[in-house]
C-alpha cells in the first residue's frame, strides 16, 4: 500500500493535470511510431504537452509542429 501511495505522489509532483482541451497536436516519433501529442500552451519554441500529465517540451522534441505553428 505504501508503494502505491509513493508512486501516486511521484506522478502528482511530476506535472499538472489539465481539464481544458488541447489547443493543437504535434507529431513525435517514439519507437519508430508517429504519435499525435496534445499541446495545451505554446510559448516561442516550447510547448506544454502530454496527457494526462504535461510538461514543457522544446520544439526539437517533435518531428512535425505545423499544426501548432499555425496558431
LOTORNU-747183 format. One record per residue: residue number from 1; residue in three letters; z, y, x of N, C-alpha, C in turn. Coordinates in Angstrom, 3 decimals, padded with zeros to 6 digits. Atoms other than C-alpha are relative to their C-alpha. Layout:
N
+-----+------+----------+----------+----------+----------+----------+----------+----------+----------+----------+
! seq ! type !      nup !   nnorth !    neast !     caup !  canorth !   caeast !      cup !   cnorth !    ceast !
+-----+------+----------+----------+----------+----------+----------+----------+----------+----------+----------+
! NUM !  ALA !        Z !        Y !        X !        Z !        Y !        X !        Z !        Y !        X !
...
+-----+------+----------+----------+----------+----------+----------+----------+----------+----------+----------+
REM end
This chain:
71
+-----+------+----------+----------+----------+----------+----------+----------+----------+----------+----------+
! seq ! type !      nup !   nnorth !    neast !     caup !  canorth !   caeast !      cup !   cnorth !    ceast !
+-----+------+----------+----------+----------+----------+----------+----------+----------+----------+----------+
!   1 !  UNK !  000.000 ! -001.188 !  000.821 !  000.000 !  000.000 !  000.000 !  000.000 !  001.252 !  000.865 !
!   2 !  UNK ! -000.052 ! -001.163 ! -000.888 !  000.812 !  002.392 !  002.851 ! -001.366 !  000.266 !  000.627 !
!   3 !  UNK !  001.329 ! -000.173 ! -000.585 ! -002.627 !  001.757 !  004.379 ! -000.938 !  000.693 ! -000.975 !
!   4 !  UNK !  000.849 ! -000.622 !  001.013 ! -004.330 !  002.747 !  001.126 !  000.310 !  001.490 ! -000.107 !
!   5 !  UNK ! -000.405 ! -001.400 !  000.080 ! -002.356 !  005.990 !  000.976 ! -000.485 !  000.758 !  001.230 !
!   6 !  UNK !  000.451 ! -000.638 ! -001.232 ! -003.187 !  006.789 !  004.609 ! -001.512 !  000.203 ! -000.027 !
!   7 !  UNK !  001.461 ! -000.110 !  000.078 ! -006.909 !  006.100 !  004.065 ! -000.400 !  001.084 ! -000.991 !
!   8 !  UNK !  000.307 ! -001.018 !  000.991 ! -006.977 !  008.228 !  000.914 !  000.322 !  001.396 !  000.535 !
!   9 !  UNK ! -000.379 ! -001.284 ! -000.588 ! -005.163 !  011.043 !  002.743 ! -001.010 !  000.467 !  001.037 !
!  10 !  UNK !  001.008 ! -000.355 ! -001.008 ! -007.688 !  010.943 !  005.592 ! -001.279 !  000.485 ! -000.665 !
!  11 !  UNK !  001.183 ! -000.452 !  000.727 ! -010.578 !  011.226 !  003.122 !  000.236 !  001.364 ! -000.648 !
!  12 !  UNK ! -000.299 ! -001.275 !  000.651 ! -008.869 !  014.080 !  001.304 ! -000.030 !  001.145 !  001.002 !
!  13 !  UNK ! -000.007 ! -001.045 ! -001.020 ! -008.479 !  016.017 !  004.549 ! -001.352 !  000.163 !  000.685 !
!  14 !  UNK !  001.270 ! -000.043 ! -000.712 ! -011.998 !  015.265 !  005.806 ! -000.994 !  000.975 ! -000.604 !
!  15 !  UNK !  000.924 ! -000.936 !  000.622 ! -013.743 !  017.591 !  003.362 !  000.455 !  000.351 ! -001.388 !
!  16 !  UNK ! -000.332 ! -000.438 !  001.345 ! -013.728 !  019.211 ! -000.021 ! -000.841 ! -000.758 ! -001.016 !
!  17 !  UNK !  000.741 !  000.627 !  001.085 ! -014.836 !  017.777 ! -003.320 ! -000.611 !  001.102 ! -000.844 !
!  18 !  UNK !  000.679 ! -001.028 !  000.775 ! -017.404 !  019.773 ! -005.251 ! -000.149 ! -000.427 ! -001.446 !
!  19 !  UNK !  000.228 !  000.278 !  001.409 ! -017.507 !  019.996 ! -009.019 ! -001.263 !  000.706 ! -000.485 !
!  20 !  UNK !  001.238 ! -000.689 !  000.369 ! -020.616 !  022.185 ! -009.010 ! -001.201 ! -000.840 !  000.412 !
!  21 !  UNK !  001.192 !  000.770 ! -000.362 ! -024.139 !  020.736 ! -008.916 ! -000.597 !  000.513 !  001.304 !
!  22 !  UNK !  000.634 ! -000.446 ! -001.242 ! -026.110 !  020.861 ! -005.658 ! -001.089 !  001.038 ! -000.283 !
!  23 !  UNK !  001.038 ! -001.019 !  000.164 ! -028.473 !  023.802 ! -005.129 ! -001.365 ! -000.518 !  000.427 !
!  24 !  UNK !  001.256 !  000.594 ! -000.464 ! -031.122 !  021.674 ! -003.372 !  000.322 ! -001.297 !  000.738 !
!  25 !  UNK ! -000.158 !  001.243 ! -000.748 ! -031.681 !  018.479 ! -001.371 ! -000.788 !  000.081 !  001.298 !
!  26 !  UNK !  000.689 !  000.137 ! -001.284 ! -032.576 !  017.929 !  002.310 ! -000.196 ! -001.484 !  000.269 !
!  27 !  UNK !  000.261 !  001.396 ! -000.352 ! -034.036 !  014.731 !  003.726 !  000.553 ! -000.284 !  001.391 !
!  28 !  UNK ! -000.562 !  000.430 ! -001.275 ! -032.244 !  012.879 !  006.513 ! -000.367 ! -001.456 !  000.243 !
!  29 !  UNK !  000.367 !  001.357 ! -000.386 ! -033.071 !  009.696 !  008.417 !  001.251 ! -000.728 !  000.493 !
!  30 !  UNK ! -001.113 !  000.857 ! -000.390 ! -030.324 !  007.050 !  008.588 ! -000.498 ! -001.432 !  000.039 !
!  31 !  UNK !  000.382 !  001.399 ! -000.197 ! -031.012 !  003.575 !  009.953 ! -001.416 ! -000.279 ! -000.501 !
!  32 !  UNK !  001.428 !  000.132 !  000.321 ! -034.778 !  004.015 !  009.551 ! -000.324 !  000.099 ! -001.488 !
!  33 !  UNK !  000.249 ! -000.287 !  001.409 ! -034.494 !  005.020 !  005.877 !  000.191 !  001.488 ! -000.222 !
!  34 !  UNK ! -000.102 ! -001.424 !  000.304 ! -035.006 !  008.512 !  004.496 !  000.777 !  000.174 ! -001.295 !
!  35 !  UNK ! -000.862 ! -000.249 !  001.150 ! -032.327 !  009.767 !  002.098 ! -000.019 !  001.479 ! -000.357 !
!  36 !  UNK ! -000.188 ! -001.369 !  000.464 ! -032.016 !  012.914 ! -000.014 !  001.497 !  000.302 !  000.031 !
!  37 !  UNK ! -001.390 ! -000.391 ! -000.148 ! -028.760 !  014.653 !  000.886 !  000.234 !  001.269 ! -000.817 !
!  38 !  UNK ! -000.310 ! -001.155 !  000.851 ! -027.232 !  017.050 ! -001.661 !  000.562 !  001.143 !  000.837 !
!  39 !  UNK ! -000.465 ! -001.206 ! -000.683 ! -026.711 !  020.617 ! -000.401 !  000.635 !  000.919 ! -001.038 !
!  40 !  UNK ! -000.744 ! -000.824 !  000.950 ! -024.120 !  022.824 ! -002.104 !  000.030 !  001.474 !  000.376 !
!  41 !  UNK !  000.047 ! -001.391 ! -000.465 ! -024.224 !  026.013 !  000.017 ! -000.904 !  000.080 !  001.211 !
!  42 !  UNK !  000.916 ! -000.189 ! -001.112 ! -026.608 !  027.474 !  002.572 !  000.386 !  001.273 !  000.741 !
!  43 !  UNK ! -000.263 ! -001.152 ! -000.859 ! -025.869 !  029.819 !  005.486 ! -000.874 ! -000.116 !  001.232 !
!  44 !  UNK !  000.908 ! -000.045 ! -001.145 ! -028.600 !  030.642 !  008.023 ! -000.529 ! -001.395 !  000.344 !
!  45 !  UNK !  000.510 !  001.313 ! -000.404 ! -029.194 !  027.340 !  009.862 !  001.000 ! -001.121 ! -000.260 !
!  46 !  UNK ! -001.005 !  001.016 !  000.339 ! -026.247 !  025.439 !  008.341 !  000.013 ! -000.232 ! -001.499 !
!  47 !  UNK ! -000.063 !  000.390 !  001.404 ! -025.857 !  023.582 !  005.071 !  001.315 ! -000.709 ! -000.274 !
!  48 !  UNK ! -001.159 !  000.766 !  000.432 ! -022.742 !  022.429 !  003.233 ! -000.558 ! -001.165 ! -000.810 !
!  49 !  UNK !  000.712 !  001.136 !  000.569 ! -023.970 !  018.936 !  002.439 !  000.896 ! -001.215 ! -000.117 !
!  50 !  UNK ! -000.690 !  001.264 !  000.187 ! -022.833 !  015.500 !  001.291 !  000.542 ! -000.141 ! -001.404 !
!  51 !  UNK ! -000.594 !  000.251 !  001.307 ! -021.308 !  013.891 ! -001.777 !  000.783 ! -001.303 !  000.065 !
!  52 !  UNK ! -000.808 ! -000.996 !  000.687 ! -018.527 !  013.490 ! -002.884 !  000.735 !  000.930 !  000.957 !
!  53 !  UNK ! -000.630 ! -000.868 ! -000.984 ! -017.023 !  014.920 !  000.333 ! -001.103 !  000.660 !  000.804 !
!  54 !  UNK !  001.052 ! -000.660 ! -000.744 ! -019.075 !  017.538 !  002.076 !  000.537 !  000.740 !  001.200 !
!  55 !  UNK ! -000.355 ! -000.666 ! -001.234 ! -019.104 !  019.247 !  005.437 ! -001.166 !  000.876 !  000.428 !
!  56 !  UNK !  001.075 ! -000.846 ! -000.508 ! -021.080 !  021.955 !  007.215 ! -000.839 ! -000.803 !  000.991 !
!  57 !  UNK !  000.932 !  000.775 ! -000.812 ! -024.164 !  020.415 !  008.841 ! -001.094 !  000.918 !  000.519 !
!  58 !  UNK !  001.068 ! -000.807 ! -000.589 ! -026.663 !  022.004 !  011.220 ! -001.360 ! -000.438 ! -000.512 !
!  59 !  UNK !  001.358 !  000.275 !  000.470 ! -030.318 !  022.221 !  010.223 ! -000.653 ! -001.114 !  000.820 !
!  60 !  UNK !  000.609 !  001.007 ! -000.873 ! -031.237 !  019.994 !  013.183 !  000.345 ! -001.430 ! -000.396 !
!  61 !  UNK ! -000.404 !  001.344 !  000.441 ! -029.476 !  017.038 !  011.499 ! -000.958 ! -000.582 ! -001.034 !
!  62 !  UNK !  000.907 !  000.431 !  001.056 ! -032.202 !  016.860 !  008.822 ! -001.433 ! -000.085 !  000.512 !
!  63 !  UNK !  001.403 !  000.100 ! -000.388 ! -035.841 !  015.806 !  009.113 ! -000.894 !  000.875 ! -000.870 !
!  64 !  UNK !  000.782 ! -000.855 !  000.899 ! -037.041 !  017.920 !  006.150 !  000.951 !  000.885 ! -000.794 !
!  65 !  UNK ! -000.841 ! -000.969 !  000.710 ! -035.365 !  021.082 !  004.859 ! -000.840 !  000.928 ! -000.866 !
!  66 !  UNK !  000.927 ! -000.900 !  000.702 ! -038.367 !  022.518 !  002.986 !  000.500 !  000.395 ! -001.386 !
!  67 !  UNK ! -000.466 ! -000.335 !  001.337 ! -036.757 !  022.344 ! -000.480 !  001.093 !  001.072 !  000.046 !
!  68 !  UNK ! -001.084 ! -000.990 ! -000.113 ! -033.664 !  024.282 !  000.624 ! -000.482 !  001.287 !  000.649 !
!  69 !  UNK !  000.511 ! -001.196 ! -000.671 ! -035.661 !  026.699 !  002.786 ! -000.708 !  000.923 ! -000.981 !
!  70 !  UNK !  000.671 ! -000.816 !  001.008 ! -037.473 !  027.922 ! -000.356 !  000.956 !  000.978 ! -000.651 !
!  71 !  UNK ! -000.994 ! -000.849 !  000.689 ! -034.230 !  029.437 ! -001.693 !  000.286 !  001.267 !  000.769 !
+-----+------+----------+----------+----------+----------+----------+----------+----------+----------+----------+
REM end
